[in-house]
């Protein structure tokens, strides 16, 4: 990928594909992960591969809810670690919260690969953001020894940490699946998700949905988190935000 110039019109997309295929080779991903990524790419094409104003609003609301949380957590799957683990750890550092690995197809080998990638990314993040390097080094990386379960959810993806997802009042889940999002909402939690598909069950169930590409929006989120807290929008209408995102997609060709 080193031979692709940054001016290439598909540069960001090609780099993301490279991150995904490298992660697959390192055993971090389930086989279906690349299909999920492809579905996201199709929606991003419709967005013109840009963060729209509607997404900016959702990023702002997510940032506020995370900062106003009593206990928040960032829940990551394989794709999220592969695409944006370093930046997500930096977000967790600003929020003083843990990052928890929670995956659908949980195997010891995949968990080991993900935890070791996150440990490397934690070191990279400390170098990239020296002004918060102490907080970055202190971010707990959870997932290895889950001691709790998300109620009403079958299988290994229900496993979680009592000092992470289980006790959090606000959760940021880049790339969630619909069932788990429903189960977390049913527990009374505020769930903020990043999902390029405004029609997915996740997007429609979440408290706040950022319809944007993960790698692109996470750096904007990090900047917002570093700013002052503003009040949460009591009247946040997620359904309207999703409808507006869909309209942006439908207008791309105008
Ligand atoms: P649901 O159960 O919520 O209806 P799904 O089954 O369609 O979702 P999954 O296969 O679990 O979805 O996950 C893929 C989702 O993640 C898709 O909605 C896709 O648009 C989104 N997605 C994939 N890659 C990215 C990315 N890089 N940034 C943001 N969203 C992404």
Boltz pocket constraint, residues with backbone or C-beta under 6 A from the ligand:
constraints:
  - pocket:
      binder: B
      contacts: [[A, 36], [A, 37], [A, 38], [A, 39], [A, 40], [A, 41], [A, 43], [A, 83], [A, 175], [A, 176], [A, 177], [A, 178], [A, 179], [A, 194], [A, 195], [A, 196], [A, 197], [A, 199], [A, 200], [A, 201], [A, 202], [A, 203], [A, 212], [A, 213], [A, 214], [A, 215]]
      max_distance: 6.0
